Amino acid sequence: MMTPKPVSGLVELRDITGSPELSGLRELYLANPSSPVRALALISDIEELISVGPDTVALLTPDVARGGWMISAALRYAWERRACAIIVPEQSFTQTVIDLARRLEVSLLTTNHDMRALAIDAAVQMGVARAGSLARVNRFTQRIAQARDLRSALALTSDELDGVDALIETAGAVTLRSSSSEVKPTATRSHADRAEMDAGYERVAVPITSVDSEFDALVAYVPESAASLAEQILAAATPSVRALLADARLKSTRDSLPVITITALSGDARGSGVDDPSREALFDEFDWLVGGAYSAVFIMSDLPEQTGTAVHQLWNAVVPTVPLARLIDGWIGFVPESAGRTRGQLLQRMRQHMERLRKLEVRVGISAEHSSPQQALRSVREAWLAARTADPLDTSGAALVEFEQLSARLLPQLLPYRLAEQIGELVIPDLLADPAADELMRAVVVYLSHHGSASAAAEQLGVHRNTLQTRLKRAEKLGVPLSHPEDVLPMHMLLSGLLRGR
């Protein structure tokens, strides 16, 4: 067996079958024109097929390809070894042989040329194709080395991949993409959705290896026919992307030093330990960088080392010009309100981007709006407390909490649904067994939320006042105490917890 030594570079089966220099080839069955070809093997003995590697084109000499039985055996060997095609001398072929090639998805070609001469010509064409592929990748490597930031690097990668979005994923979550518009359905899918990806597309991922971003990957969803080329393009882009990621982290650290200084004025740079400084005069000596109204944003993660890249990409997508400082249990930033970005717009953009990071269980808290440097530490404490009450897995947007919502968010923390359910089974079993339990509980909760105003509660529920009174009396008969003030607050908490879970 004569096997040319494989070299790096992309060659597809179409480069061989479509080459004018190999015009003597005739296709009996072509499984996939874009199949990668890594080697050629001239087979002079049928058993030599056992040792061929994947993605090999096997050329059978006349001594091996004697009749349909031998060709069928060669097809089975090729299938077992994951060879992509076999080429046999011109002869009479039965439909059975062609059908077998189709079932095994091994391309079958024939030629009336001398097989040894064909092997040499095919090897030459592979070299030409490899040279063209390597030249293209080399040109792309030179272009992407000039990219000034991550988004422009991803845009160049996307252009090289014929417009398919190039993505940065961290622990499976998309943290940055080349397209600023809405992504094509096949371009960015969560892991749960990828099984439903449109047929014909393949996920190609190349790790971005560095010390502190081992969970990062450069990803593209491309047509199956372009997967081999996409892998080479992404691999060529990775060094530049890695360098730009490192540069972004360094710039973020440098720009965030003033923010860290603000929290350090209390003597403790941890968000959980921030206290108001005893001397407000310290702020008079500090060059406060935010003018006018601002809000503090605290981003919290249980795994900050693993999610750092994703957090910075989230931040850069929302407020790229604002420094983000790393603290012990998260990150803090002070976002000014500007003519081009109101607080409402900030919240909307944060929620949109956090949807992609849900798998990382990132929590975000936003302080109330403040206007003076003396309120900076208070804003940090507000943002940190709001983040502590956030639920990263909540699909209703509770992964981001405003400080003004803190009171409403405390209840799920104090009385989670499972605990409420266990208490309810013992305290109000008759109510929970009633077919209209949810309706009755909702009536009580709304009634108590309106400070005992039956008219206001009935209006919110959209029922007549007498209907509400009937439901309240029914709830009392089933064990809900509404006559004793000391029982009202605990019952309100219990029923609210039960309704949340239901």
C-alpha positions as CSV (number, residue, x, y, z in Angstrom):
1,M,0.0,0.0,0.0
2,M,1.3,3.4,-0.9
3,T,0.0,6.2,1.3
4,P,1.1,9.8,0.8
5,K,1.9,11.5,4.1
6,P,-1.0,13.7,5.1
7,V,-0.3,17.4,5.7
8,S,-2.3,20.2,7.3
9,G,-4.8,22.0,5.2
10,L,-8.4,21.6,4.0
11,V,-9.1,19.4,1.0
12,E,-12.6,18.2,0.2
13,L,-13.7,15.3,-2.0
14,R,-15.1,17.8,-4.5
15,D,-11.5,19.1,-5.1
16,I,-10.7,15.6,-6.5
17,T,-13.9,14.7,-8.3
18,G,-14.2,18.1,-9.9
19,S,-10.6,18.6,-10.9
20,P,-10.1,19.0,-14.7
21,E,-6.8,17.1,-14.4
22,L,-8.8,14.1,-13.2
23,S,-11.6,14.2,-15.8
24,G,-11.5,10.4,-16.2
25,L,-13.4,9.9,-12.9
26,R,-17.0,8.9,-13.1
27,E,-19.4,9.0,-10.1
28,L,-21.4,5.9,-9.3
29,Y,-22.5,7.3,-6.0
30,L,-21.3,10.6,-4.3
31,A,-22.2,10.6,-0.6
32,N,-21.0,14.1,0.3
33,P,-18.9,16.3,-2.0
34,S,-17.7,18.3,1.0
35,S,-16.3,15.3,2.9
36,P,-12.8,16.2,4.1
37,V,-9.9,14.3,2.5
38,R,-6.8,13.8,4.6
39,A,-5.0,11.1,2.7
40,L,-4.9,8.9,-0.4
41,A,-4.2,5.2,-0.3
42,L,-3.3,3.0,-3.3
43,I,-4.6,-0.5,-2.3
44,S,-2.9,-3.5,-3.9
45,D,-4.3,-6.0,-1.3
46,I,-7.8,-6.0,0.1
47,E,-6.5,-6.5,3.7
48,E,-4.5,-3.2,3.4
49,L,-7.9,-1.4,3.8
50,I,-7.8,-2.4,7.5
51,S,-5.0,0.0,8.1
52,V,-6.3,3.1,6.3
53,G,-7.3,6.1,8.4
54,P,-10.5,8.2,8.5
55,D,-11.2,10.6,5.6
56,T,-9.1,8.6,3.2
57,V,-9.7,8.1,-0.5
58,A,-8.8,4.5,-1.3
59,L,-7.7,3.7,-4.9
60,L,-8.1,-0.1,-5.7
61,T,-5.8,-1.7,-8.2
62,P,-7.3,-4.1,-10.8
63,D,-6.0,-7.1,-8.8
64,V,-8.1,-6.0,-5.8
65,A,-11.3,-4.8,-7.5
66,R,-12.1,-8.0,-9.3
67,G,-15.9,-8.2,-9.5
68,G,-18.8,-7.0,-7.3
69,W,-17.9,-9.3,-4.4
70,M,-14.5,-7.7,-3.9
71,I,-15.8,-4.2,-4.3
72,S,-18.6,-4.9,-1.8
73,A,-16.0,-6.1,0.7
74,A,-13.9,-3.0,0.1
75,L,-16.9,-0.8,0.7
76,R,-17.5,-2.5,4.0
77,Y,-13.9,-2.1,5.1
78,A,-14.0,1.6,4.0
79,W,-17.2,2.1,6.1
80,E,-15.6,0.5,9.2
81,R,-12.5,2.7,8.8
82,R,-14.6,5.8,8.0
83,A,-12.9,6.3,4.7
84,C,-14.8,8.8,2.6
85,A,-14.5,7.2,-0.9
86,I,-13.1,4.3,-3.0
87,I,-12.1,4.5,-6.6
88,V,-12.1,1.3,-8.7
89,P,-11.2,0.5,-12.3
90,E,-13.9,0.8,-15.0
91,Q,-16.0,-2.5,-15.3
92,S,-19.5,-3.7,-15.2
93,F,-21.3,-2.7,-11.9
94,T,-24.4,-4.3,-10.6
95,Q,-27.0,-2.1,-8.9
96,T,-26.4,-4.1,-5.7
97,V,-22.9,-2.7,-5.4
98,I,-24.1,0.9,-5.9
99,D,-27.0,0.4,-3.4
100,L,-24.5,-0.9,-0.8
101,A,-22.3,2.2,-1.3
102,R,-25.5,4.4,-0.8
103,R,-26.5,2.5,2.4
104,L,-23.0,2.8,3.8
105,E,-22.6,6.4,2.6
106,V,-19.2,5.7,1.1
107,S,-18.6,7.5,-2.2
108,L,-17.9,5.1,-5.1
109,L,-16.1,6.3,-8.2
110,T,-14.6,4.6,-11.2
111,T,-12.0,5.4,-13.9
112,N,-10.6,3.9,-17.0
113,H,-7.2,5.4,-16.3
114,D,-4.2,3.6,-14.9
115,M,-4.8,3.5,-11.1
116,R,-1.2,4.2,-10.1
117,A,-1.0,7.2,-12.5
118,L,-4.3,8.4,-11.1
119,A,-3.0,8.2,-7.6
120,I,0.0,10.4,-8.5
121,D,-2.3,12.9,-10.3
122,A,-4.8,13.0,-7.3
123,A,-1.9,13.6,-4.9
124,V,-0.8,16.6,-7.0
125,Q,-4.3,18.0,-7.0
126,M,-4.5,17.5,-3.2
127,G,-1.3,19.5,-2.8
128,V,-2.7,22.3,-5.0
129,A,-6.0,22.4,-3.0
130,R,-4.1,22.4,0.3
131,A,-1.9,25.2,-0.9
132,G,-5.0,27.3,-1.8
133,S,-6.7,26.6,1.5
134,L,-3.6,27.4,3.5
135,A,-3.1,30.6,1.6
136,R,-6.7,31.7,2.4
137,V,-6.2,31.0,6.1
138,N,-2.9,32.8,6.1
139,R,-4.5,35.9,4.5
140,F,-7.3,35.8,7.1
141,T,-4.7,35.5,9.9
142,Q,-3.0,38.6,8.7
143,R,-6.2,40.5,8.5
144,I,-7.6,39.6,11.9
145,A,-4.2,40.4,13.5
146,Q,-5.1,44.0,12.7
147,A,-8.4,43.9,14.6
148,R,-8.6,46.6,17.3
149,D,-11.3,45.0,19.5
150,L,-13.3,41.8,20.0
151,R,-16.3,42.8,18.1
152,S,-14.3,43.8,15.0
153,A,-12.4,40.5,15.3
154,L,-15.7,38.6,15.3
155,A,-16.9,40.7,12.4
156,L,-13.9,39.7,10.3
157,T,-14.4,36.1,11.3
158,S,-18.0,36.3,10.2
159,D,-17.1,37.8,6.9
160,E,-14.6,34.9,6.2
161,L,-17.4,32.5,7.0
162,D,-19.7,34.0,4.4
163,G,-21.7,36.0,6.9
164,V,-22.5,33.3,9.5
165,D,-22.3,34.8,13.1
166,A,-19.1,34.2,15.0
167,L,-19.7,33.9,18.8
168,I,-17.8,33.8,22.0
169,E,-19.3,31.3,24.5
170,T,-18.5,31.1,28.1
171,A,-19.6,27.9,29.9
172,G,-22.1,27.4,27.1
173,A,-23.6,30.9,27.3
174,V,-23.2,33.3,24.4
175,T,-21.4,36.4,25.7
176,L,-20.5,38.2,22.5
177,R,-21.4,37.8,18.9
178,S,-20.4,39.4,15.6
179,S,-23.8,40.6,14.7
180,S,-25.4,43.6,16.5
181,S,-28.8,42.8,15.1
182,E,-31.1,39.9,15.9
183,V,-29.3,36.6,15.4
184,K,-30.4,34.1,12.8
185,P,-32.2,31.1,14.2
186,T,-29.3,28.8,13.3
187,A,-26.6,31.0,14.6
188,T,-27.0,31.2,18.3
189,R,-28.9,28.5,20.1
190,S,-28.9,27.5,23.7
191,H,-27.8,24.0,24.5
192,A,-31.4,23.0,25.0
193,D,-32.3,24.3,21.6
194,R,-29.4,22.9,19.6
195,A,-31.1,19.5,19.2
196,E,-33.8,21.3,17.2
197,M,-31.3,23.1,15.0
198,D,-32.2,23.4,11.4
199,A,-31.1,20.4,9.4
200,G,-27.8,20.8,7.6
201,Y,-26.1,23.1,10.2
202,E,-23.3,22.1,12.5
203,R,-21.8,23.7,15.6
204,V,-18.1,24.3,15.3
205,A,-16.2,25.3,18.4
206,V,-12.5,26.1,19.1
207,P,-11.4,26.6,22.7
208,I,-9.9,29.9,23.6
209,T,-7.1,28.6,25.8
210,S,-5.7,30.9,28.4
211,V,-5.1,30.8,32.2
212,D,-8.3,32.4,33.3
213,S,-10.7,31.7,30.4
214,E,-10.7,27.9,30.1
215,F,-14.5,27.9,29.7
216,D,-14.3,30.3,26.7
217,A,-14.8,29.1,23.1
218,L,-15.0,30.7,19.7
219,V,-18.1,29.2,18.0
220,A,-19.9,29.3,14.7
221,Y,-23.0,27.5,13.4
222,V,-22.3,26.7,9.8
223,P,-23.6,24.5,7.0
224,E,-22.3,21.0,7.3
225,S,-20.5,21.4,4.0
226,A,-18.4,24.3,5.5
227,A,-17.6,22.7,8.9
228,S,-14.0,21.8,8.0
229,L,-13.1,25.2,6.7
230,A,-14.9,26.9,9.6
231,E,-12.8,24.9,12.1
232,Q,-9.6,26.2,10.4
233,I,-10.9,29.8,10.3
234,L,-11.8,29.7,14.0
235,A,-8.5,28.2,14.9
236,A,-6.7,30.9,13.0
237,A,-8.8,33.6,14.7
238,T,-8.2,32.2,18.2
239,P,-4.8,33.8,19.0
240,S,-6.0,37.3,18.1
241,V,-9.3,36.8,20.0
242,R,-7.3,35.5,23.0
243,A,-5.0,38.5,23.0
244,L,-8.0,40.9,22.7
245,L,-9.7,39.3,25.6
246,A,-6.6,39.7,27.7
247,D,-6.3,43.3,26.6
248,A,-9.9,44.0,27.5
249,R,-9.4,42.5,31.0
250,L,-6.3,44.6,31.5
251,K,-8.1,47.8,30.4
252,S,-11.1,47.0,32.6
253,T,-8.8,46.5,35.6
254,R,-7.0,49.8,34.9
255,D,-10.2,51.8,34.4
256,S,-11.8,50.3,37.5
257,L,-9.2,51.4,39.9
258,P,-11.1,54.6,40.9
259,V,-14.2,52.6,41.5
260,I,-12.3,50.2,43.8
261,T,-10.9,53.1,45.6
262,I,-14.4,54.4,46.4
263,T,-15.4,51.1,48.1
264,A,-12.1,50.9,49.8
265,L,-12.7,54.2,51.6
266,S,-14.6,52.2,54.3
267,G,-11.6,50.0,54.9
268,D,-13.3,47.0,53.3
269,A,-13.5,46.5,49.5
270,R,-16.0,43.6,49.7
271,G,-19.5,44.5,48.6
272,S,-20.8,42.6,51.7
273,G,-18.8,44.7,54.0
274,V,-19.3,48.2,52.6
275,D,-20.0,50.8,55.3
276,D,-20.4,54.6,55.1
277,P,-17.1,56.3,55.7
278,S,-16.8,58.2,58.9
279,R,-15.3,61.2,57.2
280,E,-17.2,62.5,54.2
281,A,-14.4,64.9,53.6
282,L,-12.5,62.0,52.0
283,F,-14.8,62.4,49.0
284,D,-13.9,66.1,48.6
285,E,-10.3,64.9,47.9
286,F,-11.4,62.2,45.5
287,D,-11.8,62.8,41.8
288,W,-15.3,61.6,41.3
289,L,-15.7,60.5,37.7
290,V,-19.5,60.5,37.5
291,G,-21.4,63.7,37.0
292,G,-25.1,64.1,37.7
293,A,-27.5,61.2,38.5
294,Y,-26.1,57.7,38.6
295,S,-26.9,54.2,39.8
296,A,-24.6,51.5,41.2
297,V,-24.8,48.1,39.5
298,F,-23.6,45.0,41.5
299,I,-23.1,41.8,39.5
300,M,-22.8,38.7,41.7
301,S,-21.7,35.1,40.9
302,D,-21.0,32.1,43.0
303,L,-18.2,31.2,40.6
304,P,-16.6,34.5,39.7
305,E,-13.4,32.9,38.3
306,Q,-15.3,30.9,35.8
307,T,-17.9,33.6,34.9
308,G,-15.5,36.6,34.7
309,T,-15.3,36.7,30.9
310,A,-19.0,36.4,30.5
311,V,-19.7,39.2,33.0
312,H,-17.3,41.6,31.3
313,Q,-18.9,40.8,27.9
314,L,-22.3,41.5,29.3
315,W,-21.1,44.7,30.8
316,N,-19.4,45.8,27.5
317,A,-22.5,45.1,25.6
318,V,-24.6,47.3,27.8
319,V,-22.3,50.1,29.0
320,P,-18.9,49.7,27.2
321,T,-17.6,53.1,28.4
322,V,-18.2,52.6,32.1
323,P,-15.5,50.9,34.3
324,L,-16.4,47.6,36.0
325,A,-14.4,46.8,39.2
326,R,-13.9,43.3,40.6
327,L,-14.7,42.9,44.3
328,I,-14.5,39.7,46.4
329,D,-18.0,38.5,45.7
330,G,-18.7,40.2,42.4
331,W,-18.3,43.3,40.3
332,I,-19.4,46.9,40.8
333,G,-19.9,49.8,38.4
334,F,-21.4,53.3,38.6
335,V,-23.6,54.0,35.6
336,P,-24.4,57.7,34.9
337,E,-27.7,58.7,33.4
338,S,-27.2,60.4,30.1
339,A,-29.2,61.8,27.3
340,G,-28.6,58.7,25.3
341,R,-29.3,56.2,28.1
342,T,-32.0,56.5,30.7
343,R,-32.3,54.3,33.7
344,G,-35.2,52.4,32.0
345,Q,-33.1,51.7,28.9
346,L,-30.3,50.5,31.1
347,L,-32.6,48.0,32.8
348,Q,-34.1,46.8,29.6
349,R,-30.7,46.2,28.0
350,M,-29.4,44.5,31.1
351,R,-32.3,42.1,31.1
352,Q,-32.0,41.3,27.4
353,H,-28.3,40.4,27.8
354,M,-28.8,38.5,31.0
355,E,-31.2,36.1,29.3
356,R,-28.2,34.6,27.6
357,L,-26.3,34.2,30.9
358,R,-29.0,32.4,32.8
359,K,-27.0,29.1,32.7
360,L,-24.2,30.9,34.6
361,E,-26.5,31.9,37.4
362,V,-25.4,35.5,37.5
363,R,-27.4,37.9,39.7
364,V,-27.6,41.6,39.3
365,G,-28.7,44.3,41.7
366,I,-29.2,48.0,40.8
367,S,-29.3,50.8,43.4
368,A,-31.7,53.6,43.6
369,E,-30.8,56.7,41.7
370,H,-28.3,59.0,43.4
371,S,-26.7,62.3,42.5
372,S,-23.7,63.1,44.9
373,P,-20.4,61.4,45.5
374,Q,-21.2,61.2,49.2
375,Q,-23.9,58.7,48.4
376,A,-21.6,56.3,46.5
377,L,-21.1,53.8,49.3
378,R,-24.8,53.8,50.0
379,S,-25.5,53.0,46.4
380,V,-23.0,50.1,46.6
381,R,-24.8,48.7,49.6
382,E,-28.2,49.0,47.9
383,A,-27.0,47.3,44.7
384,W,-25.3,44.5,46.7
385,L,-28.4,43.9,48.8
386,A,-30.6,43.9,45.7
387,A,-28.3,41.3,44.0
388,R,-28.5,39.1,47.1
389,T,-32.2,38.8,46.7
390,A,-32.1,38.1,43.0
391,D,-33.0,34.6,41.7
392,P,-30.7,33.7,38.8
393,L,-32.9,30.9,37.6
394,D,-36.2,32.8,37.7
395,T,-37.6,33.0,34.1
396,S,-39.7,36.1,34.9
397,G,-36.7,38.5,35.1
398,A,-36.0,38.2,38.8
399,A,-32.3,37.7,38.1
400,L,-32.1,41.5,38.1
401,V,-33.5,43.3,41.1
402,E,-33.8,47.1,41.6
403,F,-33.3,48.3,45.2
404,E,-36.8,49.7,45.1
405,Q,-38.1,46.2,44.7
406,L,-36.2,44.9,47.7
407,S,-39.2,44.5,50.0
408,A,-41.1,42.5,47.4
409,R,-38.1,40.2,46.8
410,L,-37.5,39.5,50.5
411,L,-40.6,37.3,50.9
412,P,-39.3,34.5,48.5
413,Q,-36.0,34.6,50.5
414,L,-37.7,34.3,53.9
415,L,-40.4,31.8,52.9
416,P,-39.5,29.7,49.7
417,Y,-42.3,27.8,48.1
418,R,-41.2,24.4,49.3
419,L,-41.2,25.5,52.9
420,A,-44.5,27.3,52.5
421,E,-46.0,24.1,51.0
422,Q,-44.8,22.0,54.0
423,I,-46.1,24.5,56.5
424,G,-49.4,24.8,54.6
425,E,-50.0,21.0,54.6
426,L,-50.0,21.2,58.5
427,V,-51.6,24.6,59.2
428,I,-54.3,24.8,56.5
429,P,-54.8,21.3,55.1
430,D,-58.6,21.8,54.6
431,L,-58.0,24.9,52.4
432,L,-55.4,23.1,50.3
433,A,-57.7,20.2,49.8
434,D,-60.5,22.5,48.5
435,P,-61.0,22.4,44.6
436,A,-61.0,26.2,44.6
437,A,-57.9,26.6,46.8
438,D,-56.0,28.8,44.5
439,E,-59.0,31.1,44.0
440,L,-59.6,31.4,47.8
441,M,-55.9,32.0,48.5
442,R,-55.7,34.7,45.9
443,A,-58.7,36.4,47.4
444,V,-57.2,36.5,50.8
445,V,-53.8,37.7,49.6
446,V,-55.2,40.6,47.5
447,Y,-57.6,41.5,50.4
448,L,-54.8,41.7,52.9
449,S,-52.5,43.5,50.4
450,H,-55.2,46.3,50.2
451,H,-55.2,46.7,54.0
452,G,-58.6,45.0,54.3
453,S,-60.3,47.1,51.7
454,A,-62.9,44.8,50.1
455,S,-63.8,47.3,47.4
456,A,-60.2,47.8,46.2
457,A,-59.5,44.0,46.4
458,A,-62.6,43.2,44.4
459,E,-61.7,45.7,41.8
460,Q,-58.2,44.2,41.3
461,L,-59.6,40.7,41.1
462,G,-62.3,41.8,38.7
463,V,-65.2,40.3,40.8
464,H,-68.2,41.8,42.6
465,R,-67.6,42.9,46.3
466,N,-70.1,40.3,47.5
467,T,-68.2,37.5,45.6
468,L,-65.0,38.5,47.4
469,Q,-66.8,38.5,50.8
470,T,-68.1,35.0,50.0
471,R,-64.6,33.7,49.2
472,L,-63.1,35.3,52.3
473,K,-65.8,33.6,54.6
474,R,-65.2,30.3,52.8
475,A,-61.4,30.7,53.5
476,E,-62.1,31.4,57.2
477,K,-64.2,28.3,57.5
478,L,-61.3,26.2,56.0
479,G,-58.8,27.5,58.5
480,V,-57.6,30.9,57.4
481,P,-57.6,33.3,60.4
482,L,-58.6,36.8,59.4
483,S,-59.9,38.1,62.8
484,H,-56.7,38.1,64.8
485,P,-54.1,40.8,63.8
486,E,-51.2,38.7,65.0
487,D,-52.1,36.0,62.5
488,V,-52.6,38.2,59.5
489,L,-49.0,38.9,58.5
490,P,-47.8,35.2,58.8
491,M,-50.9,34.0,56.8
492,H,-50.2,36.6,54.1
493,M,-46.6,35.4,53.8
494,L,-47.7,31.7,53.8
495,L,-50.4,32.1,51.1
496,S,-48.2,34.3,49.0
497,G,-45.5,31.7,49.1
498,L,-48.0,29.0,48.1
499,L,-49.4,31.0,45.2
500,R,-45.8,31.7,43.9
501,G,-45.2,28.0,43.5
502,R,-48.5,27.3,42.0
